Amino acid sequence: MDPQEFLQLAKTRRSVRTMKPTPIPPEHLEMIVDAGLAAPSGSNQQPWHFAVVTNKDLIGEMAKAAEAKVEEIKGRITSASAHKSFDGYVQYITFFVNSSAVICCFVEPYRALLERLLSRYAPECSVSTRENASIQSVAAAIENMLLAAHALGYAACWMTGPLIAKEEIEALVKPEGKWELLAMVAVGHREAERELAAPPRRKREETVSYYD
Ligand SMILES: Cc1cc2nc3c(=O)[nH]c(=O)nc-3n(C[C@H](O)[C@H](O)[C@H](O)COP(=O)(O)O)c2cc1C
């Protein structure tokens, strides 16, 4: 593979929030999920579960749950400016109602191998990497899925905003076991062909240091 092609893919991926909910062929959804499953994970624990929701009613119910939660929270707040902020933000939480598929990403917190070794043989050095390692593993899978969706030409967005209604969404979609909803990935068809401008990035000089 031409490395420039990969860089171009990574650099042109955008969070696309305006999407058409026409169905995505199952084989494309499978390719997207397969990219996630290929991600690295701490101690190769693969502490993830991906629930691919294409049922429109269920997607609608999840969005309604998030919207209702925002309203409930607004009901407890009297500040008019806070209401305005919530009103402005709610679209970033509920736009997935127009997606073709929502991939609910669940994490199972686990003890990384290093943490198990340290707690057994050198408890004084034990650093809790538990949640950290499992969350990083699922995050790696999510980015892989976003890149795969982009490579296939779909609109997609990583979302944690809907977790405002985490319990309510988990009541609708959750595998058996100790899974916890970590994020959702909305995938749909792009509304327009035009490229979205990249939100500004912090400069390389500010964010990267080299120790030669
Ligand atoms: C952990 C995480 C959570 C995010 N949650 C949301 C969200 O709930 N709603 C949303 O519209 N965008 C969400 N985003 C997308 C970010 O706003 C977006 O990545 C950022 O503005 C940079 O834009 P880009 O993805 O187009 O480069 C999330 C991104 C990440 C990594």
The ligand as an SDF file (V2000), in Angstrom:
LIG
                    3D

 31 33  0  0  0  0  0  0  0  0999 V2000
  -14.4170   10.3160   22.3760 C   0  0  0  0  0  0  0  0  0  0  0  0
  -15.1520   11.1470   21.3550 C   0  0  0  0  0  0  0  0  0  0  0  0
  -16.4820   11.4810   21.5700 C   0  0  0  0  0  0  0  0  0  0  0  0
  -17.1860   12.2400   20.6310 C   0  0  0  0  0  0  0  0  0  0  0  0
  -18.5250   12.4860   20.8320 N   0  0  0  0  0  0  0  0  0  0  0  0
  -19.2170   13.2080   19.9320 C   0  0  0  0  0  0  0  0  0  0  0  0
  -20.6180   13.4090   20.1000 C   0  0  0  0  0  0  0  0  0  0  0  0
  -21.2410   12.9310   21.0390 O   0  0  0  0  0  0  0  0  0  0  0  0
  -21.2700   14.1260   19.1670 N   0  0  0  0  0  0  0  0  0  0  0  0
  -20.6360   14.6560   18.0790 C   0  0  0  0  0  0  0  0  0  0  0  0
  -21.3020   15.3050   17.2740 O   0  0  0  0  0  0  0  0  0  0  0  0
  -19.2920   14.4750   17.8750 N   0  0  0  0  0  0  0  0  0  0  0  0
  -18.5800   13.7400   18.7690 C   0  0  0  0  0  0  0  0  0  0  0  0
  -17.2430   13.4900   18.5640 N   0  0  0  0  0  0  0  0  0  0  0  0
  -16.5750   13.9960   17.3550 C   0  0  0  0  0  0  0  0  0  0  0  0
  -15.6600   15.1960   17.6660 C   0  0  0  0  0  0  0  0  0  0  0  0
  -16.4320   16.3320   17.8890 O   0  0  0  0  0  0  0  0  0  0  0  0
  -14.7160   15.3770   16.4630 C   0  0  0  0  0  0  0  0  0  0  0  0
  -13.9020   14.2430   16.3380 O   0  0  0  0  0  0  0  0  0  0  0  0
  -13.8260   16.6070   16.5760 C   0  0  0  0  0  0  0  0  0  0  0  0
  -14.5880   17.7880   16.5800 O   0  0  0  0  0  0  0  0  0  0  0  0
  -12.8180   16.6860   15.4230 C   0  0  0  0  0  0  0  0  0  0  0  0
  -13.4650   16.6370   14.1720 O   0  0  0  0  0  0  0  0  0  0  0  0
  -13.1380   15.5180   13.0810 P   0  0  0  0  0  0  0  0  0  0  0  0
  -13.5340   14.1830   13.6760 O   0  0  0  0  0  0  0  0  0  0  0  0
  -13.9460   15.8630   11.8670 O   0  0  0  0  0  0  0  0  0  0  0  0
  -11.6700   15.5430   12.8030 O   0  0  0  0  0  0  0  0  0  0  0  0
  -16.5200   12.7050   19.4630 C   0  0  0  0  0  0  0  0  0  0  0  0
  -15.1900   12.3430   19.2440 C   0  0  0  0  0  0  0  0  0  0  0  0
  -14.5210   11.5640   20.1640 C   0  0  0  0  0  0  0  0  0  0  0  0
  -13.0930   11.1300   19.8870 C   0  0  0  0  0  0  0  0  0  0  0  0
  1  2  1  0
  2  3  1  0
  2 30  2  0
  3  4  2  0
  4  5  1  0
  4 28  1  0
  5  6  2  0
  6  7  1  0
  6 13  1  0
  7  8  2  0
  7  9  1  0
  9 10  1  0
 10 11  2  0
 10 12  1  0
 12 13  2  0
 13 14  1  0
 14 15  1  0
 14 28  1  0
 15 16  1  0
 16 17  1  0
 16 18  1  0
 18 19  1  0
 18 20  1  0
 20 21  1  0
 20 22  1  0
 22 23  1  0
 23 24  1  0
 24 25  2  0
 24 26  1  0
 24 27  1  0
 28 29  2  0
 29 30  1  0
 30 31  1  0
M  END
$$$$
